[in-house]
Amino acid sequence: FSVALNGAAVSTVLAYSSPAFTALLAWRLLGEKLDRARAGVIALSFIGCIFVAGAHDPQVWRLNPLGIITGILSGVAFAAYSLMGKSASNRGLNSWTALCYTFGFAALFLLGYNIVSGQSGDLFWLKDSAEGWGLLFLLAIGPTLGGYGLYTLSLNYLPAAAANLIASLEPSFTAV
């Protein structure tokens, strides 16, 4: 929704506000350290994201309150995911089990949303395309489960704010 309302550049910047939300919430809720150095690194990361995404051009910033709220909520949602993953790690839960439950509940929620909104007819738009289903399966297993799984696993070893800050390198790696 954020990309549709804001465009890709602004949506990327708003989603990658997540390290700031994670640092603040982890400081307040989990007792993680928040000092000037960490705040400075988060600010530099955010500024870098603005340049990498091309959001330094004032033309891309349309005044769309619903879009801005949606974009900020996506950053807050990823911060919440990070904090819940860290909390699960602190309780000794297996990272892959936590990921299974997270994705399972998200899948059920999205299925319910699609059914209620009348979009359930689009669920099988690939029909009998073995190549399409195979590619979808590979994308689900590799970048999605692999990426989120390794991120969740990293929360066993890193503070939530540090893990989220490292994840904010994604736009830079994508640009390269």
MIDOSE-1310 file (N, C-alpha, C; in nm, 2 decimals, decimal comma, always signed):
residues 176
fsva	+0,08/-0,12/+0,00/+0,00/+0,00/+0,00/+0,09/+0,13/+0,00; +0,20/+0,12/+0,07/+0,28/+0,24/+0,08/+0,34/+0,27/-0,05; +0,39/+0,17/-0,13/+0,44/+0,19/-0,26/+0,34/+0,25/-0,35; +0,22/+0,20/-0,35/+0,11/+0,25/-0,43/+0,08/+0,40/-0,40
lnga	+0,08/+0,43/-0,27/+0,04/+0,57/-0,22/+0,16/+0,67/-0,23; +0,28/+0,62/-0,21/+0,39/+0,71/-0,20/+0,49/+0,71/-0,31; +0,49/+0,60/-0,39/+0,60/+0,57/-0,48/+0,71/+0,50/-0,42; +0,79/+0,43/-0,50/+0,90/+0,34/-0,44/+1,00/+0,41/-0,35
avst	+1,04/+0,53/-0,39/+1,15/+0,60/-0,32/+1,10/+0,64/-0,18; +0,99/+0,70/-0,17/+0,94/+0,75/-0,04/+0,90/+0,63/+0,05; +0,84/+0,53/-0,01/+0,80/+0,41/+0,06/+0,93/+0,34/+0,12; +1,03/+0,33/+0,04/+1,16/+0,27/+0,09/+1,21/+0,34/+0,21
vlay	+1,22/+0,48/+0,20/+1,27/+0,56/+0,31/+1,18/+0,54/+0,44; +1,05/+0,54/+0,42/+0,97/+0,53/+0,54/+0,98/+0,39/+0,60; +0,99/+0,28/+0,52/+1,00/+0,15/+0,57/+1,13/+0,13/+0,64; +1,24/+0,20/+0,59/+1,37/+0,19/+0,66/+1,39/+0,29/+0,77
sspa	+1,28/+0,35/+0,81/+1,28/+0,42/+0,94/+1,28/+0,32/+1,06; +1,26/+0,20/+1,02/+1,25/+0,09/+1,12/+1,37/+0,08/+1,22; +1,49/+0,10/+1,18/+1,60/+0,10/+1,28/+1,58/+0,20/+1,39; +1,53/+0,32/+1,36/+1,51/+0,42/+1,46/+1,40/+0,37/+1,56
ftal	+1,29/+0,32/+1,50/+1,18/+0,27/+1,59/+1,23/+0,16/+1,67; +1,31/+0,07/+1,61/+1,36/-0,05/+1,69/+1,45/+0,00/+1,80; +1,54/+0,09/+1,77/+1,63/+0,13/+1,88/+1,56/+0,20/+1,99; +1,46/+0,28/+1,96/+1,38/+0,35/+2,07/+1,30/+0,25/+2,15
lawr	+1,23/+0,16/+2,08/+1,15/+0,07/+2,15/+1,23/-0,04/+2,22; +1,34/-0,08/+2,17/+1,43/-0,18/+2,24/+1,49/-0,11/+2,36; +1,52/+0,01/+2,35/+1,58/+0,09/+2,47/+1,47/+0,09/+2,58; +1,35/+0,12/+2,54/+1,24/+0,14/+2,65/+1,19/+0,00/+2,69
llge	+1,17/-0,10/+2,60/+1,11/-0,22/+2,64/+1,20/-0,33/+2,68; +1,32/-0,34/+2,61/+1,42/-0,45/+2,64/+1,54/-0,41/+2,71; +1,55/-0,28/+2,74/+1,67/-0,23/+2,81/+1,80/-0,23/+2,73; +1,79/-0,22/+2,60/+1,91/-0,22/+2,51/+1,97/-0,08/+2,52
kldr	+2,10/-0,07/+2,50/+2,17/+0,06/+2,51/+2,13/+0,15/+2,39; +2,11/+0,27/+2,42/+2,09/+0,38/+2,32/+2,17/+0,50/+2,35; +2,29/+0,51/+2,29/+2,38/+0,62/+2,32/+2,39/+0,71/+2,19; +2,47/+0,81/+2,20/+2,49/+0,90/+2,09/+2,55/+0,84/+1,97
arag	+2,64/+0,74/+1,99/+2,70/+0,68/+1,88/+2,60/+0,59/+1,80; +2,52/+0,52/+1,87/+2,41/+0,44/+1,80/+2,31/+0,53/+1,73; +2,27/+0,64/+1,80/+2,18/+0,73/+1,74/+2,24/+0,79/+1,61; +2,37/+0,83/+1,62/+2,44/+0,88/+1,50/+2,44/+0,79/+1,38
vial	+2,47/+0,66/+1,41/+2,48/+0,56/+1,31/+2,34/+0,54/+1,25; +2,24/+0,54/+1,33/+2,10/+0,53/+1,27/+2,07/+0,65/+1,18; +2,10/+0,77/+1,23/+2,08/+0,89/+1,15/+2,15/+0,88/+1,01; +2,28/+0,84/+1,02/+2,36/+0,83/+0,89/+2,30/+0,72/+0,80
sfig	+2,25/+0,61/+0,86/+2,19/+0,51/+0,78/+2,06/+0,56/+0,71; +1,98/+0,64/+0,79/+1,86/+0,69/+0,73/+1,89/+0,79/+0,62; +1,99/+0,87/+0,64/+2,03/+0,97/+0,53/+2,08/+0,90/+0,41; +2,16/+0,79/+0,43/+2,21/+0,71/+0,32/+2,10/+0,64/+0,25
cifv	+1,99/+0,60/+0,32/+1,88/+0,54/+0,25/+1,81/+0,64/+0,17; +1,80/+0,76/+0,21/+1,73/+0,87/+0,13/+1,80/+0,88/+0,00; +1,94/+0,89/+0,01/+2,01/+0,91/-0,12/+2,01/+0,78/-0,21; +2,02/+0,66/-0,15/+2,02/+0,54/-0,23/+1,88/+0,52/-0,30
agah	+1,77/+0,55/-0,23/+1,64/+0,54/-0,28/+1,60/+0,65/-0,38; +1,68/+0,75/-0,39/+1,65/+0,86/-0,47/+1,54/+0,96/-0,41; +1,52/+0,95/-0,28/+1,42/+1,03/-0,22/+1,48/+1,17/-0,18; +1,60/+1,21/-0,22/+1,65/+1,34/-0,19/+1,59/+1,44/-0,29
dpqv	+1,52/+1,40/-0,39/+1,46/+1,49/-0,48/+1,32/+1,53/-0,43; +1,30/+1,66/-0,40/+1,17/+1,70/-0,34/+1,05/+1,66/-0,42; +1,07/+1,64/-0,55/+0,95/+1,60/-0,64/+0,89/+1,47/-0,60; +0,97/+1,38/-0,54/+0,91/+1,25/-0,50/+0,82/+1,25/-0,38
wrln	+0,84/+1,36/-0,30/+0,76/+1,37/-0,17/+0,63/+1,44/-0,20; +0,53/+1,36/-0,23/+0,39/+1,41/-0,25/+0,33/+1,42/-0,11; +0,26/+1,52/-0,08/+0,19/+1,53/+0,05/+0,07/+1,44/+0,05; +0,09/+1,32/+0,09/-0,02/+1,23/+0,10/-0,02/+1,17/+0,24
plgi	-0,11/+1,23/+0,33/-0,10/+1,18/+0,47/-0,13/+1,03/+0,49; -0,22/+0,97/+0,41/-0,25/+0,83/+0,43/-0,13/+0,75/+0,38; -0,06/+0,80/+0,28/+0,06/+0,73/+0,23/+0,17/+0,74/+0,33; +0,19/+0,85/+0,39/+0,30/+0,87/+0,49/+0,27/+0,78/+0,61
itgi	+0,14/+0,78/+0,66/+0,11/+0,70/+0,77/+0,13/+0,55/+0,74; +0,09/+0,51/+0,63/+0,11/+0,37/+0,58/+0,26/+0,33/+0,58; +0,34/+0,42/+0,53/+0,48/+0,40/+0,52/+0,55/+0,39/+0,66; +0,51/+0,48/+0,74/+0,56/+0,48/+0,88/+0,52/+0,35/+0,95
lsgv	+0,39/+0,31/+0,93/+0,34/+0,19/+1,00/+0,42/+0,07/+0,95; +0,47/+0,07/+0,82/+0,55/-0,05/+0,78/+0,68/-0,05/+0,85; +0,74/+0,07/+0,88/+0,86/+0,07/+0,96/+0,84/+0,03/+1,10; +0,73/+0,07/+1,16/+0,69/+0,03/+1,30/+0,66/-0,12/+1,30
afaa	+0,60/-0,17/+1,20/+0,57/-0,32/+1,19/+0,69/-0,40/+1,19; +0,79/-0,36/+1,11/+0,92/-0,43/+1,11/+0,99/-0,42/+1,24; +0,98/-0,30/+1,30/+1,04/-0,29/+1,44/+0,98/-0,38/+1,54; +0,84/-0,40/+1,53/+0,77/-0,49/+1,62/+0,81/-0,63/+1,59
yslm	+0,83/-0,67/+1,46/+0,88/-0,80/+1,43/+1,02/-0,83/+1,49; +1,10/-0,73/+1,48/+1,24/-0,74/+1,54/+1,23/-0,76/+1,69; +1,15/-0,68/+1,75/+1,14/-0,68/+1,90/+1,08/-0,81/+1,95; +0,98/-0,86/+1,87/+0,92/-0,99/+1,91/+1,02/-1,10/+1,89
gksa	+1,10/-1,10/+1,78/+1,20/-1,20/+1,76/+1,31/-1,19/+1,87; +1,34/-1,08/+1,91/+1,44/-1,06/+2,02/+1,38/-1,12/+2,15; +1,26/-1,09/+2,17/+1,19/-1,13/+2,29/+1,18/-1,29/+2,29; +1,15/-1,34/+2,18/+1,15/-1,49/+2,16/+1,29/-1,55/+2,19
snrg	+1,39/-1,48/+2,14/+1,53/-1,53/+2,16/+1,56/-1,52/+2,31; +1,52/-1,41/+2,37/+1,55/-1,40/+2,52/+1,49/-1,50/+2,60; +1,38/-1,56/+2,55/+1,30/-1,66/+2,62/+1,35/-1,80/+2,59; +1,45/-1,81/+2,50/+1,51/-1,94/+2,46/+1,43/-2,01/+2,35
lnsw	+1,34/-1,95/+2,28/+1,26/-2,01/+2,18/+1,35/-2,03/+2,05; +1,33/-2,14/+1,99/+1,40/-2,17/+1,86/+1,36/-2,06/+1,76; +1,46/-2,01/+1,69/+1,44/-1,90/+1,59/+1,35/-1,95/+1,48; +1,37/-2,07/+1,43/+1,30/-2,12/+1,32/+1,15/-2,15/+1,36
talc	+1,13/-2,19/+1,48/+1,00/-2,22/+1,53/+0,92/-2,08/+1,54; +0,99/-1,98/+1,59/+0,93/-1,85/+1,60/+0,89/-1,80/+1,46; +0,98/-1,82/+1,37/+0,95/-1,78/+1,23/+0,83/-1,86/+1,17; +0,82/-1,99/+1,20/+0,71/-2,07/+1,15/+0,58/-2,01/+1,20
ytfg	+0,57/-1,98/+1,33/+0,45/-1,93/+1,39/+0,42/-1,79/+1,33; +0,52/-1,70/+1,32/+0,50/-1,57/+1,26/+0,44/-1,58/+1,12; +0,51/-1,66/+1,04/+0,46/-1,67/+0,90/+0,33/-1,74/+0,89; +0,31/-1,84/+0,98/+0,18/-1,91/+0,98/+0,06/-1,82/+1,01
faal	+0,08/-1,74/+1,12/-0,03/-1,64/+1,15/-0,05/-1,54/+1,04; +0,06/-1,49/+0,99/+0,05/-1,39/+0,88/-0,02/-1,45/+0,76; +0,01/-1,57/+0,72/-0,06/-1,64/+0,61/-0,21/-1,65/+0,64; -0,24/-1,69/+0,76/-0,39/-1,70/+0,79/-0,46/-1,57/+0,79
fllg	-0,39/-1,46/+0,84/-0,45/-1,33/+0,84/-0,47/-1,28/+0,69; -0,37/-1,30/+0,61/-0,38/-1,26/+0,47/-0,48/-1,34/+0,39; -0,49/-1,47/+0,42/-0,60/-1,55/+0,36/-0,73/-1,50/+0,40; -0,75/-1,47/+0,53/-0,88/-1,42/+0,57/-0,91/-1,28/+0,51
yniv	-0,81/-1,20/+0,50/-0,83/-1,07/+0,43/-0,87/-1,08/+0,29; -0,80/-1,17/+0,22/-0,84/-1,19/+0,08/-0,98/-1,25/+0,06; -1,02/-1,33/+0,15/-1,15/-1,39/+0,14/-1,26/-1,28/+0,17; -1,24/-1,21/+0,28/-1,33/-1,10/+0,32/-1,34/-0,99/+0,22
sgqs	-1,22/-0,95/+0,16/-1,22/-0,85/+0,06/-1,27/-0,89/-0,08; -1,30/-1,02/-0,10/-1,34/-1,07/-0,22/-1,23/-1,09/-0,33; -1,11/-1,10/-0,28/-1,00/-1,12/-0,37/-0,95/-1,26/-0,37; -1,02/-1,36/-0,32/-0,97/-1,49/-0,31/-0,96/-1,56/-0,44
gdlf	-1,03/-1,51/-0,54/-1,02/-1,57/-0,68/-0,89/-1,55/-0,74; -0,81/-1,46/-0,69/-0,67/-1,43/-0,74/-0,57/-1,52/-0,68; -0,60/-1,61/-0,58/-0,50/-1,69/-0,51/-0,43/-1,79/-0,60; -0,50/-1,84/-0,70/-0,45/-1,94/-0,79/-0,43/-1,89/-0,93
wlkd	-0,39/-1,76/-0,95/-0,38/-1,70/-1,08/-0,27/-1,77/-1,16; -0,18/-1,84/-1,10/-0,08/-1,92/-1,18/-0,14/-2,04/-1,25; -0,25/-2,08/-1,21/-0,33/-2,20/-1,26/-0,24/-2,32/-1,27; -0,21/-2,37/-1,39/-0,13/-2,50/-1,40/+0,01/-2,47/-1,45
saeg	+0,06/-2,35/-1,43/+0,20/-2,32/-1,47/+0,30/-2,38/-1,38; +0,36/-2,49/-1,41/+0,46/-2,56/-1,32/+0,58/-2,47/-1,31; +0,62/-2,40/-1,41/+0,73/-2,31/-1,40/+0,70/-2,19/-1,31; +0,58/-2,13/-1,32/+0,54/-2,02/-1,23/+0,54/-2,07/-1,08
wgll	+0,47/-2,18/-1,05/+0,47/-2,23/-0,92/+0,60/-2,27/-0,86; +0,69/-2,32/-0,95/+0,83/-2,36/-0,91/+0,91/-2,24/-0,87; +0,89/-2,13/-0,95/+0,96/-2,01/-0,93/+0,91/-1,94/-0,80; +0,78/-1,94/-0,78/+0,72/-1,89/-0,66/+0,77/-1,97/-0,53
flla	+0,78/-2,10/-0,55/+0,83/-2,18/-0,44/+0,97/-2,15/-0,40; +1,06/-2,14/-0,51/+1,20/-2,10/-0,49/+1,21/-1,96/-0,42; +1,13/-1,87/-0,46/+1,14/-1,74/-0,40/+1,09/-1,74/-0,25; +0,99/-1,83/-0,23/+0,94/-1,84/-0,09/+1,05/-1,90/+0,00
igpt	+1,11/-2,01/-0,05/+1,21/-2,08/+0,03/+1,34/-2,00/+0,05; +1,39/-1,95/-0,06/+1,53/-1,88/-0,06/+1,52/-1,75/+0,01; +1,49/-1,64/-0,07/+1,50/-1,51/-0,01/+1,40/-1,48/+0,10; +1,28/-1,54/+0,10/+1,19/-1,51/+0,20/+1,21/-1,58/+0,33
lggy	+1,20/-1,71/+0,33/+1,22/-1,79/+0,45/+1,37/-1,78/+0,49; +1,46/-1,79/+0,40/+1,60/-1,79/+0,43/+1,64/-1,65/+0,49; +1,60/-1,55/+0,42/+1,63/-1,41/+0,47/+1,57/-1,38/+0,61; +1,44/-1,40/+0,62/+1,38/-1,38/+0,75/+1,43/-1,48/+0,86
glyt	+1,46/-1,60/+0,82/+1,51/-1,70/+0,91/+1,64/-1,66/+0,97; +1,73/-1,62/+0,88/+1,87/-1,58/+0,92/+1,86/-1,45/+1,00; +1,77/-1,36/+0,97/+1,75/-1,24/+1,04/+1,71/-1,27/+1,19; +1,61/-1,36/+1,20/+1,55/-1,40/+1,33/+1,66/-1,47/+1,41
lsln	+1,74/-1,56/+1,34/+1,85/-1,63/+1,41/+1,96/-1,53/+1,46; +1,98/-1,42/+1,38/+2,08/-1,32/+1,43/+2,04/-1,25/+1,56; +1,91/-1,25/+1,58/+1,86/-1,19/+1,71/+1,91/-1,26/+1,83; +1,95/-1,39/+1,81/+2,01/-1,46/+1,93/+2,15/-1,41/+1,97
ylpa	+2,21/-1,34/+1,88/+2,35/-1,29/+1,90/+2,37/-1,14/+1,90; +2,27/-1,07/+1,84/+2,28/-0,92/+1,83/+2,17/-0,85/+1,90; +2,19/-0,73/+1,95/+2,08/-0,65/+2,00/+1,98/-0,62/+1,88; +1,85/-0,61/+1,91/+1,75/-0,59/+1,80/+1,78/-0,47/+1,72
aaan	+1,83/-0,36/+1,78/+1,86/-0,24/+1,70/+1,98/-0,26/+1,61; +2,08/-0,34/+1,65/+2,19/-0,36/+1,56/+2,15/-0,45/+1,45; +2,07/-0,56/+1,47/+2,03/-0,64/+1,36/+1,95/-0,57/+1,26; +1,86/-0,48/+1,31/+1,77/-0,40/+1,22/+1,86/-0,30/+1,14
lias	+1,96/-0,25/+1,21/+2,04/-0,15/+1,14/+2,12/-0,22/+1,02; +2,17/-0,34/+1,05/+2,24/-0,42/+0,95/+2,14/-0,45/+0,83; +2,02/-0,48/+0,86/+1,92/-0,51/+0,76/+1,89/-0,38/+0,68; +1,92/-0,27/+0,73/+1,89/-0,14/+0,65/+2,00/-0,12/+0,54
leps	+2,09/-0,21/+0,54/+2,19/-0,21/+0,43/+2,13/-0,26/+0,30; +2,02/-0,32/+0,30/+1,95/-0,39/+0,19/+1,94/-0,29/+0,07; +1,89/-0,17/+0,08/+1,88/-0,08/-0,03/+2,02/-0,05/-0,10; +2,12/-0,04/-0,02/+2,25/-0,02/-0,07/+2,30/-0,14/-0,15
ftav	+2,28/-0,26/-0,10/+2,32/-0,38/-0,17/+2,24/-0,40/-0,30; +2,11/-0,36/-0,29/+2,03/-0,37/-0,41/+2,08/-0,27/-0,51; +2,12/-0,15/-0,48/+2,17/-0,05/-0,57/+2,30/-0,10/-0,64; +2,38/-0,16/-0,56/+2,51/-0,21/-0,61/+2,48/-0,33/-0,70
